Amino acid sequence: MNRHIQYLIEETTDAFARYDNVNADYASFACMAIADFKSALNAPHLTEMQLRRILRRGAQEHRARASSASSWSSFMARYVITNANQNTDAHTGEA
């Protein structure tokens, strides 16, 4: 799953870079692929608002760590997987 999410993040990042004139940040832009994220994460209840929040917080954390040890896309893939699973567990009431 990690590699699939990383690929999805790379694809949406590349598309965002090409369409730099859109009036949105990366998180909002990436939400156009919400169906792909839901499928890749096996999280059918994931909302656009949750995904935007996860992506924005992940980007902030990556900047705060100034981590050159991991690429942005691999860091974000791990962050999205971890946090999307927490959101899914909260939605279903599972621990």
C-alpha positions as CSV (number, residue, x, y, z in Angstrom):
1,M,0.0,0.0,0.0
2,N,2.8,2.4,0.8
3,R,4.2,2.3,-2.7
4,H,0.8,2.9,-4.2
5,I,0.1,5.9,-2.0
6,Q,3.6,7.3,-2.7
7,Y,3.0,6.9,-6.4
8,L,-0.4,8.7,-6.0
9,I,1.3,11.5,-4.1
10,E,4.0,11.8,-6.8
11,E,1.4,11.9,-9.5
12,T,-0.7,14.6,-7.8
13,T,2.4,16.6,-6.9
14,D,3.5,16.6,-10.6
15,A,0.0,17.5,-11.8
16,F,-0.1,20.4,-9.2
17,A,3.2,21.7,-10.4
18,R,2.1,21.7,-14.0
19,Y,-1.1,23.6,-13.2
20,D,0.4,26.2,-10.9
21,N,-2.2,28.7,-11.9
22,V,-5.0,26.9,-10.0
23,N,-6.4,28.8,-7.1
24,A,-5.7,26.0,-4.5
25,D,-2.9,24.6,-2.4
26,Y,-1.6,21.1,-2.9
27,A,-3.9,19.6,-0.4
28,S,-7.0,21.0,-2.1
29,F,-5.7,20.1,-5.5
30,A,-4.9,16.5,-4.4
31,C,-8.5,16.1,-3.2
32,M,-9.6,16.0,-6.8
33,A,-8.2,12.4,-6.6
34,I,-10.2,11.6,-3.5
35,A,-11.6,8.4,-5.1
36,D,-8.1,7.2,-5.8
37,F,-6.9,7.9,-2.2
38,K,-10.0,6.1,-0.8
39,S,-9.3,3.1,-2.9
40,A,-5.6,3.0,-2.3
41,L,-6.0,3.4,1.5
42,N,-9.0,1.1,1.6
43,A,-10.8,3.9,3.5
44,P,-14.2,4.4,1.9
45,H,-15.4,6.8,4.6
46,L,-12.4,9.2,4.1
47,T,-13.8,12.7,3.3
48,E,-12.2,15.4,1.3
49,M,-11.9,17.5,4.4
50,Q,-10.1,14.7,6.3
51,L,-7.7,14.2,3.4
52,R,-7.0,18.0,3.1
53,R,-6.3,18.1,6.8
54,I,-4.0,15.1,6.7
55,L,-2.1,16.4,3.7
56,R,-1.6,19.9,5.2
57,R,-0.5,18.6,8.5
58,G,1.9,16.1,6.9
59,A,3.4,18.9,4.8
60,Q,3.8,21.1,7.9
61,E,5.5,18.2,9.8
62,H,7.8,17.5,6.9
63,R,8.9,21.1,6.8
64,A,9.3,21.3,10.6
65,R,11.5,18.2,10.6
66,A,13.5,19.6,7.6
67,S,14.1,15.9,6.9
68,S,16.5,15.3,4.1
69,A,16.7,11.7,5.1
70,S,13.4,10.9,3.4
71,S,11.9,12.2,0.2
72,W,8.7,14.3,0.5
73,S,6.6,11.7,-1.3
74,S,7.8,8.8,0.9
75,F,7.4,10.8,4.1
76,M,3.9,11.9,3.0
77,A,2.9,8.4,2.0
78,R,3.8,7.1,5.5
79,Y,2.0,10.1,7.1
80,V,-1.1,9.7,5.0
81,I,-1.3,5.9,5.6
82,T,-0.9,6.3,9.4
83,N,-3.4,9.2,9.7
84,A,-6.0,7.9,7.3
85,N,-6.1,4.7,9.3
86,Q,-6.6,6.7,12.5
87,N,-9.5,8.6,10.8
88,T,-11.0,5.3,9.6
89,D,-10.8,3.7,13.0
90,A,-12.4,6.8,14.6
91,H,-15.2,6.7,12.0
92,T,-16.0,3.0,12.5
93,G,-15.4,3.1,16.3
94,E,-12.7,0.5,16.1
95,A,-9.4,0.8,18.0
